Amino acid sequence: MKLRQGTFSFLPDLTDAEIHTQVQYCIDNDWAVSVEYTDDPHPRNTYWEMWGHPMFDNPDAAAVVFELNECRKQFGDYYIRVIAFDSSHGWESIKLSFIVNRPKDEPGFHVSRDEVKGRSMRYSIKSYATDKPEGRRY
Amino acid sequence: MPDGSEKLTGKARYSAGVLEYKKMGYWEPDYEPKDTDIISLFRITPQDGVDPIEAAAAVAGESSTATWTVVWTDRLTACEKYRAKAYRVDPVPNSPGQYFAYIAYDLDLFEPGSIANLTASIIGNVFGFKPLKALRLEDMRLPVAYIKTYNGPATGIVVERERLNCFGRPLLGATVKPKLGLSGRNYGRVVYEALKGGLDFTKDDENINSQPFMHWRDRFLYCMEAVNRASAATGEVKGTYLNVTAGTMEEMYKRAEFAKDLGSVIIMIDLVIGYTAIQSMANWARDNDMILHLHRAGHSTYTRQRSHGVSFRVIAKWMRLAGVDHIHAGTVVGKLEGDPATTKGFYDVMREEYNPQSLETGIFFDQHWASLNKMMPVASGGIHAGQMHQLIHYLGEDVVLQFGGGTIGHPQGIQAGAEANRVALEAMIFARNAGDDYLQNGPEILARAAKNCTPLKQALDVWKGVTFNYESTDAPDFVVTPTTS
């Protein structure tokens, strides 16, 4: 299973040069770019761990790619994403978010069904990997 | 048009009998609209021999205080304030016999927070008025004081994206086809395949409610099975617009509650349920963290013809007040009506904080939106992966692109169709961000992406050259004249 979150998950994995083009686009739009990582890929896991703060006032995509590679050294078997924040009024949220690193093996998710009254169903989705404690999942 | 006030006052004004509307005070060429006035712009086509100024005054009169004859009871009221005032009449460029009439209405003429009241005044009585051949409401300026009486879209574009965890690209959807006849079980199959293949949303069609072939509860149950399975297969948040349109509010609330209990992120209503029902459902959506999709079913009966009816830009403004999150607004390149400049105007009304006057896109007034949430436009009808560069160019990033036939009609099946659309979209957004001239190089960008994606290659082959090039009936009256510098 390939985790399809993020803007470019249906394209072949991006090279560092390709990541650079997208980061520079964000910087040129005055968005602050950030690197985040997790070993809990649940679609509603909003808060991935921050590899430092968003890089405000950074004019050069190379600095982000450098930080990404530092993050990979420590969390090479985690999901890592690049995320860009737009602080303009009326948005003040994320403008672009894409995965730049994946675990070698992605076991995917299990759907559990809780049959409730009538034919109704309560669904929940669980990552197979998160059965194990944080840090020992991939 | 040069024409001074002919307003009568005192005894001459209030003697029993019939007076021209312009003499009753509904034509005030020197009137300066107040910041708190609602302004309407009508396109009027007077009957032969009818003075356009008298026609404009009549529209002002009949959409505010007037009746066909003088009534003494006017004198018991602050009638000067309550009279709508036509203050400007211009000939429409290149359209003999048509005039733009600007009419200002005092804020006190309207109940706060009621589209039904607003429309009962502005379009309630005047469209069948005999001295006019035709009448069209082209645009409205809504004062901030009035906008602040509405809650606006329940979710808005930004929060919708945060909830779906989807940023930086248009959302992708598909309407389940065939529109009618699928059983709940078969219907859910289409939903599952399309979402697993790469779409964010699937959608009920406007006329899928609860027919003999598929009861609504069955549809909801099978669709949510499909949504959850697809979500697990991809690790993404997925949704399907469950259409809760029904014969009564009670029934709609019942269906909406069931959709919520099953964990749906989005429900859908049709424009034909009426403005009050839409506002009620928007309140429900706000209370239940639900995204509210509006299908503009029926709108072309009054929006399409340029001479008569209500422009869709006005409907879009009303719907932003009423509080829907999604609204169908045209594709430019697809099978349904949509001139590029006019469509841009609609999209701007939905997505911007402030619309400056822009006659070339049909926006007649500066419009502040007072931080009301933004609506996500939905482009649906006859579009396919091969048009991706044009779609992004014309429609931008904050839009739902709905490929119904363009997903389900794929030669290798629905999943392949969905994947083709998603890969085409991501490749085009990547190229745009990387600084490529994607509009010019669109076909090559798609061909390159297709090398890694057989479904995209097949889609491009099947729908190569499918276009819908017909002249639009609803185009702006003002065109940009290129200037030499």
Interface residues (C-beta under 8 A of the other chain):
Chain A: M1 L3 R4 Q5 T7 F8 S9 F10 L11 P12 E18 T21 Q22 Y25 P41 H42 P43 R44 T46 A84 H89 G90 W91 E92 S93 I94 K95 L96 S97 F98 G108 F109 H110 V111 R119 S120 M121 R122 Y123 I125 S127
Chain B: V158 R161 E162 N165 F167 G168 R169 G198 R217 L221 M224 E225 N228 R229 S231 A232 A233 T234 G235 E236 V237 D261 L262 G263 E353 S371 K374 E419 R422 V423 E426 A427 I429 F430 N433 A434 G435 A449 N452 C453
